[in-house]
Amino acid sequence: MKRVCVFCGSNSGARAVYAAAAALMGEVLAGRDLELVYGGGHIGLMGAVADAVLRGRGHVIGVIPQALVARELAHRGVQDLRVVDSMHERKALMAQLADGFVALPGGFGTLEEFCEVLTWAQLGLHRKPCGILNVEGYYDSLLRQFDLGVSEGFVPMLHREWVLEDANPESLLDKMSAFIPPRTEKWISRRET
């Protein structure tokens, strides 16, 4: 892995532990010489992770739709800020640029972005690791939902195993680096997407 896409909140959350975890993730990325790809904002957890990478002299690529530049307060301090036309274009470019994906705490957008890249993996559109930084159990209920999807026959265990999880950024990135994607039957081709 050379670039990691981080999905996270544009808010900081109710507890300081979330921003601290985002900053630690940024420090670890910079320390491992891994580039950050993220949503391009300078507020909330987005800003915390980007600022930490920059403090560590790492490289940051922000991708933000034009409509959100002012609203999410685009981070003008990153080396590479790409302004796109839509959320769809944002997600596609972030996925194209990244070698792996990490979800930090966040809201609906974070969940949607992470689940979309999982779906793309399930469909055979990519073979990149997908990790959850489970800060203070924030994602425990989501992980239980994924397990319920397996037990109820909606999610094959092979696809559930694609979701890597850890509370520590170092350990999570170790798991992602060691990840060997399962061989899955490709359901659709890129032309069909």
Salt bridges, closest charged atoms under 4 A:
GLU35 OE1 - ARG3 NE 2.81
ASP51 OD1 - HIS75 NE2 2.62
GLU72 OE1 - ARG90 NH2 3.15
ASP80 OD2 - ARG82 NH2 2.89
GLU112 OE2 - LYS91 NZ 2.54
GLU116 OE1 - LYS91 NZ 2.81
ASP147 OD1 - ARG160 NE 2.75
ASP166 OD2 - LYS175 NZ 2.97
GLU170 OE1 - ARG32 NH2 2.66
ASP174 OD1 - ARG32 NH2 2.65
